[in-house]
Amino acid sequence: MATIQNERGAMLVAAIILLFFVSLFLFTLVSWHDSLQRSYDSLETYYENETKKTMNRDE
């Protein structure tokens, strides 16, 4: 437990900086995934509408 105690607070500062970078990375990853999912959803909607048009045209 002697290594955890630090009177200058360097471990606390390092932990806060690490937390910031990990949070930033996770936020970026989630934002990228959300953007990608929205792109796939819009493509799905487009192709559904085109399929409906094609099916209605054949009748």
Secondary structure, 3 states (H helix, E strand, C coil): CCCCCCCCCHHHHHHHHHHHHHHHHHHHHHHHHHHHHHHHHHHHHHHHHHHHHHHHHCC
